[in-house]
Amino acid sequence: MIRTFVITDEQWKNGVALEEYGGKFSLVRAYQDREDGVRLKWGYPQKDKAPIEKAVPWKVELGDRDTAVSVLNRFLIELDAPNDPVNASVDDPNLEIPF
């Protein structure tokens, strides 16, 4: 289930969606169709240097909710997000990173 969609390319209405499936969260390439619906972009991953027969959504799996929040917070810190209330450093020993 798509929870949020953000357009990152206004000309082509491409963007990224936050998807939840089976309790796991992922960032997925997506686009807005002509009826203002959101469609996922699909592709054919490679196995042994050849594309497999079955298409799958282009996504980055983030894990369960708590892990996803931790991963995305790490990226916000890396980007030095100005609205980060903690204003933590990447070298902060109190950061809990799941990997």
C-alpha positions as CSV (number, residue, x, y, z in Angstrom):
1,M,0.0,0.0,0.0
2,I,1.4,3.4,-1.0
3,R,1.4,5.7,2.0
4,T,2.9,8.9,0.5
5,F,4.0,10.1,-2.9
6,V,6.4,13.0,-3.6
7,I,7.0,14.4,-7.1
8,T,10.6,15.1,-7.7
9,D,10.4,15.8,-11.4
10,E,7.5,18.1,-12.2
11,Q,7.9,17.8,-16.0
12,W,7.4,14.1,-16.1
13,K,5.6,13.7,-12.8
14,N,8.2,11.2,-11.5
15,G,9.0,10.8,-7.9
16,V,9.3,8.5,-4.9
17,A,6.7,6.7,-2.9
18,L,6.7,5.3,0.6
19,E,5.2,1.9,0.4
20,E,4.2,-0.5,3.3
21,Y,3.8,-4.2,2.5
22,G,3.7,-7.0,5.0
23,G,4.9,-4.7,7.8
24,K,8.0,-3.6,5.8
25,F,8.6,-0.1,4.5
26,S,10.3,0.7,1.2
27,L,11.1,3.7,-1.0
28,V,9.8,3.0,-4.5
29,R,10.3,4.8,-7.9
30,A,6.8,6.0,-8.9
31,Y,5.0,8.4,-11.2
32,Q,1.7,10.2,-11.4
33,D,-0.6,9.0,-14.2
34,R,-3.0,11.1,-16.2
35,E,-5.9,10.4,-13.8
36,D,-3.7,11.7,-10.9
37,G,-3.2,8.2,-9.6
38,V,0.2,6.9,-8.5
39,R,1.9,4.1,-10.4
40,L,5.0,2.2,-9.4
41,K,7.9,1.9,-11.9
42,W,8.9,-1.7,-12.6
43,G,12.1,-3.2,-13.9
44,Y,13.9,-6.4,-14.7
45,P,16.7,-7.1,-12.2
46,Q,19.7,-9.1,-13.4
47,K,20.8,-12.6,-12.4
48,D,24.1,-13.9,-13.8
49,K,24.4,-10.7,-16.0
50,A,21.0,-11.3,-17.7
51,P,17.6,-9.8,-16.9
52,I,15.2,-12.2,-15.2
53,E,11.8,-12.8,-16.8
54,K,9.7,-11.3,-14.0
55,A,9.5,-7.5,-13.5
56,V,9.6,-6.2,-9.9
57,P,9.1,-2.6,-8.5
58,W,12.2,-0.5,-8.3
59,K,12.6,-0.1,-4.6
60,V,14.9,0.2,-1.6
61,E,13.7,-1.8,1.4
62,L,14.0,0.0,4.7
63,G,12.7,-2.7,7.1
64,D,10.0,-2.5,9.7
65,R,8.8,0.9,11.0
66,D,11.4,1.5,13.6
67,T,14.3,0.5,11.3
68,A,12.9,2.7,8.5
69,V,12.8,5.7,10.9
70,S,16.3,5.1,12.0
71,V,17.6,4.7,8.4
72,L,15.9,7.8,7.2
73,N,17.1,9.8,10.2
74,R,20.6,8.8,9.4
75,F,20.2,10.2,5.9
76,L,18.7,13.4,7.3
77,I,21.8,13.8,9.5
78,E,24.0,13.1,6.5
79,L,22.2,15.8,4.6
80,D,22.6,18.1,7.6
81,A,18.8,18.7,7.5
82,P,18.1,22.2,9.0
83,N,14.9,21.1,10.7
84,D,16.6,18.2,12.6
85,P,15.6,19.1,16.2
86,V,18.6,17.2,17.7
87,N,21.1,18.6,15.2
88,A,23.1,15.5,15.9
89,S,26.5,14.7,14.4
90,V,27.1,11.6,12.2
91,D,29.8,10.7,14.7
92,D,27.3,10.9,17.7
93,P,27.8,7.7,19.8
94,N,24.2,7.9,20.9
95,L,22.8,7.3,17.4
96,E,21.2,3.9,17.1
97,I,21.8,2.6,13.6
98,P,20.3,-0.8,12.8
99,F,23.3,-2.0,10.7
